[in-house]
Amino acid sequence: ALATTLPETLIPTHITTLDTMPLTPNGKIDRAALPAPDLSVARVGYRAPVTGEECRLAELFAEVLGVERVGLDDDFFTLGGHSLLATQLIARIRSDFGVQLPLRTLFETPV
């Protein structure tokens, strides 16, 4: 239903149901107390990187995203990536590989 009204970048990749929202003493949502989404459900198959470049790139994805491993078919945004992490990843790619990638590249090809 969200896809009919929102741009693709605003559609949530994960939805977690809660019995109650954790609140601060002031009655606001306690974001620190929210559970982390279970990303294991979204990962159906794993195809390991083969070349040295693929392995290093997968390591960078995993480090920036804070996940254990990233395969060739894993989508950056499905694994919890967002625009701020995307800028970090692009900076790490520039540093480690010595290439100048525009940020839009990650949004166009997130796998």
Residue pairs with C-beta under 8 A, 6 or more apart in sequence:
2 10
2 11
2 12
3 11
9 77
9 107
13 42
13 77
13 78
13 80
14 37
14 38
14 39
14 41
14 42
14 80
16 35
16 37
16 38
18 34
18 35
21 29
22 29
22 30
22 33
22 34
23 29
23 30
24 30
37 80
39 67
39 78
39 79
39 80
42 78
42 79
43 74
43 79
45 71
45 73
46 69
46 71
46 73
46 74
47 71
47 72
47 73
48 71
48 72
49 55
49 57
49 58
49 71
49 72
50 72
53 97
54 72
56 96
56 97
57 93
57 97
58 69
58 70
58 71
58 72
59 70
60 89
60 92
60 93
60 96
61 67
61 70
61 74
61 76
61 79
61 89
62 68
62 69
62 70
63 92
64 81
64 85
64 88
64 89
64 92
65 76
65 79
65 80
65 81
65 85
66 80
67 79
67 80
70 79
72 111
73 111
74 111
75 110
75 111
76 85
76 86
76 89
76 106
76 110
76 111
77 110
78 110
81 89
81 110
86 103
86 106
86 107
87 103
89 106
90 101
90 102
90 103
90 105
90 106
93 99
93 101
94 100
94 101
